[in-house]
Amino acid sequence: MKSKNAILFVTALSSFLTPFMGSAINIALPAIGSEMGMDAIGLGWVMTAYLLSAAVLLLPLGRLSDIYGRKKFFIAGVIIFTLASLFSAFATNSVILIIARAINGAGGAMLYATALALLTSAFPKNERGKVLGINVAAVYLGLSLGPTIGGFMILAGGWRSIFLLTAILSIIILPFALRNIEKEVLNSKPEKFDITGSLIYTLSLAFIVIGFPSITKVNGLIFFTAGVAGFLGFFFIEKKSLNPLLKPEIFKGNQVFVFSNIAAFINYFATYALVFLLSLYLQKVMGLPAHKAGLILMAQPVTMTLLSPVAGKLSDKIEPSIVASLGMAVTVVGLIALSLIDADTQPWFIISMLILMGLGFALFSSPNTNAVMSSVAPVNYGAASSVLGTMRLTGQTFSMGSSMLIFALIMNENGKSLSNTSGLLSAISISFIVYALLSVAGVFFSLKRGNLRNKNISNNE
């Protein structure tokens, strides 16, 4: 049956899949490093390749899906994601694995670009916070089960089994999507796609992300500078384009949209590397096996899974900026506390802080998503979803990139091995301090967005 609840099920299932794989792989990184001889920075690229690919392709793919149909791109995303997961499972060396992860990211970008837009279009505004909260809960359920299931799968069948399971889950989504997502009524004369702007945007963002982790070196600085210059050129070209990649009207005078997206970028920048860092800490500093580390890391996403629908529903009644800003403030407290961990820290302290961080993430994510999607008219849902997804993925990529940068600065060239536990611990603690300071800035931008309820938006209720 084609209904809004069926759309909720399909989009929630796809939203579960990508974080499940990501969090499961996080717990598998030490095992991957041991088999393939990769150091901490190399393992960072196993995660970053996916995020980089998804981030640079999300906006162009979102625009194409608005023009040619979101259902087509959602289905294509599921297929590409499945195949790339299989390629990752059978990778014979680190280069092939990283390339396969980049292809994984392209499929993920198609899912990110369409899922929120499909969901928002299916539900009236007064139910949007609730269903977006359910969707966010699906994301956090994936994050919850990933470390635990991943840890036990590594124990039973090795890290490659995680990619095989991901491929199977992806295939399950396909028939439900084909049956339940309706085709959109498209314009008989579709808008032209901004190829030039898209190429400049994609290359510029890629250069920035690639250059950022090694910005202290000449090559990194050149890449980063070229990316910033490319973005300046991109904005100049977009102003004069008849069919821009980004429509100016969704930004112009829309303070809620602009500052909600900035807050999202900062939040993911400051928090995404948390599991990566704690996975290394629990397994390499504390010496726990993968399945026990996975059980500890469950504390945060389980908390988010339980509380995200509540937070989303709360943002239907209370101004989203208040709820989201409170969440970011709670995150600051958790990050400061985690910066104090050492080799003798007890597991109960880690679990307590992960629960606290889970509360902060839940209070921020659903209300912030509600604010973004409710601040634009229905015709711009696809663009708004793509911008928010880009902020999320770019923030996550910068989070991983900043961790790799800190590892490179703290651990010398001969000491980047995972066996250098003192260097790992120093890099992890400094990372948490940096992310806590970033989150303080995030509270400011979250509060600065203003009130959504004072904004008149032409919506189809």
N, C-alpha and C positions, 0 to 999 in steps of 0.2 A: 504493500500500500504506500502510495506516494503521499506523505504527510510531513508536517513540520517536525514531528517527533522522530520520523525516520531520518530526516536530514540531521537532526541532533545526534542520533545514534551513529550515523556514518562519519560525521565530522569529529565526534568525540573519539571514535575508534582510530581515525587517522591521527588525531592529536595525541593519543596515547602512544602510538607506535614510535614516533621519532625520539621523544625523550626516553622511552624505554630502552631503545638501542643505545643512545648516548650515555645514559647512566650505567648501563651494563658494561659498556666498553671502558668507561672510566675505571671500574673495578678490575677490568682485565688488563689494564695498561702495564703493570709490572710483569705479568705473564707474557704479554706481547714483546716487551722489552727484552726479557730473558731469551726468548726464542729467536728474535731477530737482531739481537745485539744493538738495541737502540738506547740512547741516553735520555735524560729527562726532557731535553729540548726536542729531540726526535719524536718522543712520545707525545709531546705537546702538539706536533704537526699532525698526528693521527686524528686528533680532535679538531684542530684548526682548519685542516683541508676541507672538512665537511662544512664547517661554519663559513669559511671564506667563500666557497662555491655558492652556498645557499644565499649568503648576504648580497653578493654582487649580481646574482641573477633574479632575485625576488622581485624587485621593482619592474624590470622589463617584462618578466613573465606575467606579473600581475596586470600590467597594462595590456598585454596580448590577450589575456584571459577575458578582460573587460570587452575587448573588441570582437574576439572570435568565439567566446563561450567558455564559461568557467567549468562546466561539466567536462568538456574535452580535456582541459588542462589538468583537472583533478585526476581523471582516469590515467592520463599520460604520466602524471607524477607517481601514481601507485605502481605502474609498470616499471618505470625507470628505477624507482626505489628498490623494488624487488630484485631486479637484475643486478644492480650495484651491490646489494647485500650478498648475493651469491658470489660475485667477483671478489669481494672482500674475504669471504669464507675460504676461498681457494687461493688467496694471494701467496706467492712463493718467496717474496722479499718485501722489504719496507717500502720501496719505491712503488711497486704494484699496489700495495695496500693503501698508500696515501692517494694514488690516482683513483682507485676504486672508491675511496671515501669522498673524493671531490665529485665523482659522478653521483654518489649517494646524495650529496648536497644539492645537486641540480634537481633530482626528484623531490627532495624535501622542499625546495623552493616552490615547486608547483603546488604542493599540498598547502604550504603556508599562505601562498598567494590567493588561494581560492576558499579554503575552509571557513575562515571567519566571515568572508563576504557571503557565502552560501548560508551560513547560520544566521547572520544578522538580517538578511533578506527574508528569511522564513518566519521570523518572530516579530510581533509588535513591540514598540518601544517599552511598554510597561512590563514586559516579560524578559527584556533583553539582559538585564543584570543577572537574573536567575540562570538563564541558559548559558550565558558567557561564563558564569561561575561554574556550571557543570562542565563546560568545555575545559576550563582551566583545571578543574579537579581531575579530568581525564589526563591532562598533561602531568599533573603531580602524581597520579596513580602510576603512570609509566615510570616516573622518576623513583617512586617508592619501590616498585617491584623489580626495577632494573638491577640495582646492586645486589639484592638478595638472590633473585633467580640467576643473575649473572655469576655470582659467587659460587653457587652450587653447580651451575653448568660447567664452570672452569674446573671444579673438583671432579666432575663426572666425565666430561667430554672435551675439555680444553676450550680455549678462548674462541676458536673458530665456530663452535656450536652456537654461540650467541648470534652470529651473522646468519646462520642457517635458520634459527628460530625466527629472526626478524623477517627473513624472506617468506617463511610460511605464514606469518601473521599478515604480511602485506598482501599475499594472494587471497586470504580470507576476505579482505576489504573489498576486493574487486567486484564480485557479483552483487554485493549489497549496494555499492555505488552505482553500478550500471542500472540496477532495478529501481532505485529510489530517488536519484537526483534527476530532476526534470531539466530538459533543455530550455535555455533561455530564448525568449523572442528577440532575435538580434536585428539590428538596423540593416535594411536592405542595401544601404550604401555605407559600409563600415568606415570608421575614421582611419586615416593613414597612421601607420606606426612610425614613430620617430627613431629611425635606425641610427642616424648620426649621434643624436643625443644619448641613445642607449649605449652605444659603443664607448663614447667618452665617459659616461657615468660608470660603466662596468670596469673599464681599465683604470680609471682614477681611484675607485674604491679598492680595487685589487692592489694597486701600487701602495696605497696608504696602509692597508692591512699587512701586506708582505714586508713593508719597510719598517713598520712600527716596532716589532720585537727586536730589531737590530739597528735602531735609530742612532745608537752611540757609535756605529761604524759608518764609514763613508758610503758603502753600497746601500745600507739601510736608509741613511739620510737622503740619498739621491732618489730612491724609490718614494719615500714619504713626501718629499718636496714636489716631485713630479705629480703625485696624486693630488696634493692640495692645489697645485696650479691647474691641473685638469678639471677639478671641481669648479674653480672660478670660471674657467672657460665654459663648462657645462651650464652654469646658471646664466651666463651671458647669452648662450645659444638658445636656451629654453625660453627666455623672455621674448625672443623674436620668432619662435616656432609657432606655426599654425596648429600643429598637433603635438604639443609637448608631452614628454614622458610623465611629467608631473603637472597637473592642472593647478595654476596659481590660486584659483578661487578657494581651494580647500585650506590654504594657509592664510590668505589675505583677511585680516581682521578676526581671525579665529584663534584667539589666545588659548582657549581650552585645548584645541587640537595641537597647537605648536608646543606648548609647555608640557602637555601630557606625554607627547612623544619624546621630548628631551628627558623627562623624568624616567620613562621606560628605558631609554638608552643608558642612563646613569645606573639604574637599578640592575640591569643585566651585566653591565660592565663591572659593577662592584660585587656581584654575587655568583656569576656563572662558574668561575674557577674554583669555587668552594669545594665541590665534590672531588675535582681533580687533585687539589692540594691535600684534602683530608684522606683521599685514597692512598696517596704516597705516604702521608704521615702515619696512618694506621698500619700499613703493611711494611714500610721500610724503616720507620723510626720505632714504632711500638712492636713490630714483628708479628702482627696478627695475620692469620691466613685470609685468603680472599673472601670466603663465605662469612667469616666472623666480622670482617670489616664491612661487608655488605649489610649485615644485620644492623650494625651501628648507624650506618649512613641512611638507613630507612627512616630514622626518627624524623628528619626534616620533611621529606616529601609526604609521609603519612599524615603529619600535622597539616600540611598544605592541602592534601586531598580532602580531609575532613572539614576544614574551615573555609576553603575557597567558595563553595556554593553559599555558605552563610554570609561571607563578606560581599559576594556579588549581589545577593538579595538585599543586604544592608545598604548597598549603594543605590538601590532603586528607591530607598526611603530617605537616606541621609546624603548630603552633598558628597560625591565621589572624592573630591579633593581632600576632604577632611579624613576620610577612612584611609585613603592611599598614603597620605602624609604621615599618619600615625604608624602605618606599616613600615614606611621607610625609616622612621625614627627608631622603631624596635630593632630593625636590621642593624642600625649603627651600634646599638648596645651589644648585639650578638657578635659583630665583627671585632669590636674592641676586646671583648672577652676572649675570643679565639686567638687573638694576637699574643696572648699571654701563655699559650701552651708550651710545654717543654717535654723532654723525654720521660718525665715522671708523672705527667698528667694522667689522671684516672679516667677510664672510659665513661663513667657516669657524668663527668663534667662535659665531655664532648657531646654526649646524648642530650643533656640539658640545654646546651647552647644551640644544638640543631633543632630542638623543639621550639626554642625561642625564635630562631631564624625562620622556621616554618610558619610561625604565627605572623611574623613580619611580612614574609613573601605573600601569604594568603591575603592579608589586609591590603597589600599594595596592588597585586596583579589584576584581580577581577574588577575592582572599582576603576582602576586606571584604564583597562580595556573598555569598560562600559563608557567612560568619559570620552575616549577617542572615537568609538563607533557611533555614539549618540550625538557627537558635535558636528556631524556632517549630514547632508541630505542623502537619500537612498541612491541617487545616481552616482555618488562618490564612494559607496561602500567598498568597492574593489580597490580603489586607490588608497583609501584610508587603511584598509586591511594590509595592503602591501607596504605602506609607509611604516605602520606599527611593526609589522614583521621584520622590516629592514632594520628598524631601531633595535629590535630584540636581537637579531642575528649579528648585527654589527657590534652591539654591546657585548655579546657573548664572545665574539671573535677578538675584540680588544681585551676582554678579560683574560682569555687564554694567551694572547700576545703579550700582555703586560706581565703575566706570570713568567713566560719564557724570557722576557727582558730582565726581570728581577733575578731569575736563575742565572742568566748569563753574567750579570753584574756581581752577584754575591759569590757564585761558585766559579772558580777560575777554570781556564780551558782544560786543565788536567783533572779537574775535580767535579765534573758534571755527572759522573757515574751515580747511579741510584744507591750505591754502597756508601757514598759520602753523606752519612746521616746528619752530621753536624751542619754541613752546608745546606742540606735540604731543610732542616729545621729553621735555620736563620732566614732562608728565602721564603719559607711559608709564613713565618711570623711577620716579616716586613710586608709581604703581600697583603695580609689581613689589615695591617695599619693603613696602607695606601687605600684599600677598599673602604675602610671605615670613613676616611676623610672624604672620599668621593660620595659616599652615601649622605653625608652632611649637606653637600651641595645639592643632592637629589631631593632632600626635604624642602629646600628653598624653592626649587623649580616646581615641585609638586604643589606647594602652597600658592605659588605665583600664578597658577593657571586661571584662577578665578572660579566663579560658580557656573556650573553647567545649567542649572535651573533658571538662570537669568538670561539664557541664550535662546533666541527664537530660531528654530531650525525647521525647515519644511520637510516633514517626514510623513510617510504613509503609516499611519498608526494601525 
